[in-house]
């Protein structure tokens, strides 16, 4: 599989290779020589550490060179009003009512810890080519998240998400949201009609809908829609 890289990515990789060959390699060789001169290599920690650093540098060089050989150059140009590769965008997380800033990059440069998201990630695919104010729905194996590009003042109607899930599972399916509230452990009476859920806004909205029914047990507290509602 080829690595998708921009011309800018290639340039940065070539610069790193050159630096590692001309600077890091020389320093690593000198460190090995100096550590070897200290005597018995079997118990020479400095020697083994220096040799490890040298090998890691050579491994990194080979990796980067292989990456360039297998690269597929992708165009990072985009319209001024569209999200493109190497663009920095603000995403408004509607449920959390928070804004965060991300840079869209090729997969090889993706680093979520530094807010650099890959164009091959679910979020990257969703926002690539979008414009300010567009709303995107991003799915993964475990959850669905609703985002809006840039900050805005609209409130999110999570009923849209719930209705979408119901449409997918159909009339033969069952949808269950947890609606736990642990206050009864402290002596507060549990009322399955009135006791609020402490499991997030999506669960609260589901519990408030007329097509969902909440279970009566305080420990096994769920709100349920669908075929198996009566059994649960």
C-alpha positions in Angstrom: 0.0 0.0 0.0 1.4 3.4 -1.0 1.8 6.2 1.5 -0.3 9.3 0.6 2.1 12.3 0.9 2.1 15.9 -0.2 5.1 17.5 -1.8 5.5 19.4 1.5 5.6 16.0 3.4 8.3 14.7 1.0 10.4 17.8 1.6 10.1 17.5 5.4 11.0 13.8 5.2 14.0 14.5 3.0 15.2 17.2 5.4 14.9 14.8 8.3 16.9 12.1 6.4 19.6 14.6 5.6 19.8 15.8 9.2 20.0 12.2 10.5 22.7 11.3 8.0 24.9 14.4 8.4 24.4 15.2 12.1 22.8 12.4 14.2 24.8 9.6 12.5 28.1 11.4 13.2 27.2 12.1 16.8 26.0 8.5 17.3 29.2 7.0 15.9 31.3 9.2 18.2 29.2 8.3 21.2 29.8 4.5 20.5 33.5 5.1 20.1 33.7 7.0 23.4 31.7 4.5 25.3 33.8 1.6 23.9 36.9 3.2 25.3 35.6 2.9 28.8 36.5 -0.8 29.0 34.6 -4.1 29.6 31.7 -4.0 27.1 29.7 -6.7 28.9 29.0 -4.3 31.8 29.3 -1.1 29.9 25.8 0.5 30.0 26.9 3.6 28.2 28.2 1.5 25.2 25.0 -0.5 24.9 22.9 2.6 25.2 25.0 4.5 22.6 24.8 1.5 20.2 21.1 1.3 20.6 20.7 5.0 19.7 22.9 4.5 16.7 20.8 1.5 15.5 17.6 3.4 16.0 18.8 6.3 13.9 19.8 4.0 11.1 16.4 2.2 11.3 14.6 5.6 11.2 16.6 6.6 8.0 15.7 3.3 6.3 12.0 3.8 7.3 11.9 7.3 5.9 13.6 6.3 2.7 11.2 3.4 2.2 8.3 5.8 2.8 9.5 8.1 0.0 10.0 5.2 -2.4 6.4 4.0 -1.8 4.9 7.4 -1.8 1.8 8.5 -3.8 1.8 12.3 -4.2 -1.5 13.9 -3.3 -2.6 17.4 -4.1 -3.0 19.6 -1.0 -4.6 22.5 -2.9 -8.1 23.5 -2.0 -10.6 26.3 -2.4 -10.3 29.2 0.0 -13.6 28.4 1.6 -13.1 24.6 1.9 -11.2 22.4 4.3 -8.2 20.9 2.6 -5.0 19.1 3.5 -2.7 21.1 5.9 -5.6 23.5 6.7 -6.3 24.3 10.4 -10.0 24.3 11.3 -12.1 24.8 14.4 -14.7 22.2 15.2 -17.6 22.9 17.5 -18.5 19.7 19.5 -22.2 20.2 19.7 -23.0 17.9 22.6 -20.1 19.1 24.7 -20.6 22.8 23.6 -16.8 23.1 23.2 -14.6 24.2 20.4 -11.3 22.6 19.5 -8.7 23.3 16.7 -7.3 20.7 14.4 -5.0 20.5 11.5 -5.9 18.1 8.7 -2.8 16.2 7.5 -1.8 13.1 5.5 -2.0 9.8 7.3 1.7 9.6 7.9 1.7 12.8 9.9 -1.5 12.2 11.9 -0.9 12.9 15.6 -4.0 13.3 17.6 -2.0 14.3 20.7 -1.0 17.4 18.8 -4.4 17.9 17.2 -3.2 16.7 13.8 -5.9 14.4 12.3 -5.4 12.2 9.3 -7.4 12.6 6.1 -8.0 8.8 6.4 -9.5 9.0 9.9 -13.3 9.1 10.2 -13.3 12.7 11.2 -10.7 13.7 8.6 -12.8 12.1 5.8 -15.9 13.8 7.1 -14.6 17.3 7.1 -12.3 17.2 4.0 -13.9 19.5 1.4 -16.5 20.9 3.8 -17.1 24.6 4.4 -17.7 26.9 7.4 -21.0 26.2 9.0 -21.4 22.7 7.5 -22.5 20.0 10.0 -21.0 16.5 9.8 -22.0 13.2 11.5 -19.0 11.0 12.3 -19.4 7.4 13.2 -17.0 4.8 14.6 -17.4 1.3 15.9 -18.5 2.4 19.4 -20.1 5.8 19.1 -21.6 8.5 17.0 -20.6 12.1 17.4 -22.1 15.2 15.9 -19.8 18.1 14.9 -20.2 21.5 13.4 -17.4 23.2 11.5 -16.7 26.5 13.4 -18.5 27.9 16.4 -22.2 28.7 16.1 -25.1 29.4 18.5 -27.5 26.7 17.5 -28.5 24.0 20.0 -28.2 20.4 18.9 -31.4 18.3 18.7 -30.1 14.9 19.7 -33.5 13.4 18.8 -32.1 13.5 15.2 -29.4 11.0 16.2 -31.9 8.8 18.1 -34.3 8.8 15.2 -31.4 7.9 12.9 -30.5 4.9 15.1 -34.1 3.8 15.2 -34.3 4.0 11.4 -31.2 1.7 11.1 -32.3 -1.0 13.6 -35.9 -1.0 12.4 -39.1 -2.3 14.1 -37.5 -5.7 14.9 -34.7 -4.1 16.9 -34.4 -2.9 20.4 -32.6 0.3 21.5 -31.5 0.6 25.1 -29.9 3.6 26.9 -28.6 3.5 30.5 -30.4 5.8 32.9 -28.6 5.1 36.2 -28.8 7.5 39.2 -26.9 6.3 42.2 -28.5 8.8 44.7 -30.7 6.0 46.0 -27.5 4.5 47.5 -27.6 7.5 49.9 -31.2 7.0 50.9 -32.9 9.1 48.2 -36.1 7.3 47.0 -35.9 6.1 43.4 -38.9 7.1 41.2 -38.6 5.6 37.7 -40.8 8.4 36.4 -39.0 11.4 38.0 -35.5 10.4 39.1 -33.2 11.9 36.5 -30.5 9.9 34.6 -26.9 10.6 35.4 -25.6 9.0 32.2 -25.3 11.9 29.8 -27.5 14.2 27.7 -28.4 11.6 25.1 -29.8 9.2 27.7 -31.8 12.0 29.3 -33.4 12.9 26.0 -34.3 9.3 25.2 -35.8 9.0 28.7 -38.0 12.0 28.1 -39.4 10.7 24.8 -42.9 9.2 24.8 -41.7 6.2 22.7 -39.2 5.1 25.3 -40.1 3.3 28.6 -37.8 3.2 31.6 -37.3 0.1 33.7 -38.4 0.2 37.3 -35.4 -1.3 39.0 -33.0 1.4 40.5 -29.8 -0.7 39.8 -30.8 -2.0 36.4 -32.1 1.3 35.1 -32.5 1.7 31.4 -34.9 3.4 29.0 -35.9 1.1 26.2 -37.5 1.4 22.7 -38.5 -1.4 20.4 -39.5 -5.0 20.1 -38.2 -6.2 23.5 -39.5 -3.3 25.6 -42.0 -5.4 27.6 -39.5 -8.1 28.3 -37.0 -5.6 29.7 
